[in-house]
Amino acid sequence: MHNHYDIIVVGAGPGGASAAALLAKQGKRVLLVDKNKKAGGRMMTLHRNGFTFEYFPIYCVPIVSSRYEELLKEIDMLDRVDITPPEVMGTLLYEDEAGAVHEWEMRGNVLSFLRALGVPWWDFKGLYQSLFFLTKLFRLPEKEIDKLYKVSAMDYVDQFPLPKGLRTYFLATFGEAAFEMTSDKTSAAEAIKLFQQSKDGSAGYFGRKGIGFIFELCTKAVEDMGNTVLMKTRINSIDVEEGRVTGITTQSGDQYFAPVVVSGAGLRQTVLKLVGENYFAKDYVDWVRELEGNLGCVGYRWVLNKPLLKSPMYIYFPEGCVATYNEFEEMAAGERKPSRSYVYLGTTSIYPELTQEGKQLVYAVMSCMGDPEIDIKPYLDYVTTMVKKFMPEVFDCIELEEEVGPKNVPGFGTDAILPGMGGETYGLALTVDQAGHENLKGRSPIEGLFHVGSDAGGSGVGTHQAVDSAFNVTKLVLDHMKSK
């Protein structure tokens, strides 16, 4: 019976690793399987040449009072993670229509914030419009927010007469930048929830051992509780008999059995590849095929020969940078070039433990479609042009340059199985059609099969969404097992 378990969890990304640890904590006999050499999935922490980093920049909101803290407390690992927020969250750079650049260090009072967005104190109309909007968002009760799941962030914001700078900031930050989806598609409910979470400044990179280290701790917790973790193990199939899940078969032919399988391999990957579409109704398969993934992330990872950046992140917003999904499709098709997108310049080298002495690891990125085959050169050219515009001294300090883009994701994230998909930053997008969708809350039409991660509902940004889904699916699984 060594290969029989109560629950098998496929994938040790943020969702899978968290769910495995939470279920093990409940006394279940758990097997956790992952194709990589260590946990974290897309957010895996890497160690190279004296640097500790993730493949892409991670913007964590919130830092404190988060699902991360709940998870670490639940599995008795909170004391292993230093979650001290940086003194300064970041720097906002807003370029107005006239080409003037306004700078705001992300702390201080609301008037300095609005001034950086082109609303000076003597613009009484602009101040009133801005303060009315911000106050309304801060005070909007949860029951009212929940009514906005089917409204896009752009449609919601455009109900208000706002100064251009504030509209640009909100839609670019709490749409495209945070959720990696254009604001004409991002759910207004999710954008507003994030805005309320971030109002106390609880945002920015954290973790003295990296973000992925949190999920390494989850796998350790699984093992510490007497369960099994198999890394560097690809599975060939999730096995089903008579409408019920029975276990998994690895690519090497080993079989493991359980009445419950929780898949963190991606909803589309699970249905279309690991289980097989023949086990599902045609309308369900068609719906799965049409699901929308997040945008991808494209740009550079640079090693600088000195610690040039004084803030964890610099976000450059030129007026007009709020793009629609159709515009991103046109960029991917080569019908238009990136010209007014926001650019993120940030560093993970904020603690001595994460960097070589006297050096700095820096990301410079923008968004793109999540197609691994996309031509990234126009995006790289744009990122270079913009960074030269607002921080040209960076280019005098680069001693190592690596390109990052959608093609890098499937190697350690979910597999690419459909044309044009696979390079998404998180997974499925929290759009007006998908956020809060009943079919995206971790359940499956197959008895005993559940989904976890950013493809399984949850609320929040990226890894927070995945951890939230782990709490949700843990309850679903436990309820399911009690009913049997």
Secondary structure, DSSP 4 states (H G I P E B T S, - for coil): -TTB-SEEEE--SHHHHHHHHHHHHTT--EEEE-SSSSS-GGG-EEEETTEEEESS----S-SSSSHHHHHHHHTT-GGG---PPPSS--EEEEE-TTS-EEEEES-S-HHHHHHHTT--TT-HHHHHHHHHHHHHHHH--HHHHGGGTTSBHHHHHTTS---HHHHHHHHIIIIIIHHSS-TTTBBHHHHHHHHHHHTTS--S---TT-SHHHHHHHHHHHHHTT-EEE-S--EEEEEEETTEEEEEEETTS-EEE-SEEEE-S-HHHIIIIIIIGGGS-HHHHHHHHTPPBPPEEEEEEEEESS---SSSEEEEEETT----HHHHHHHHTTSS---S--EEEEESTTSGGGS-TT-EEEEEEEEE---TT---HHHHHHHHHHHHHH-GGGGGSEEEEEEE-GGGSTTTSSPP-STT-S--SSSB--BTTTTT-GGGSS--SSBTEEE-STTS---SSTHHHHHHHHHHHHHHHHHHHHT-
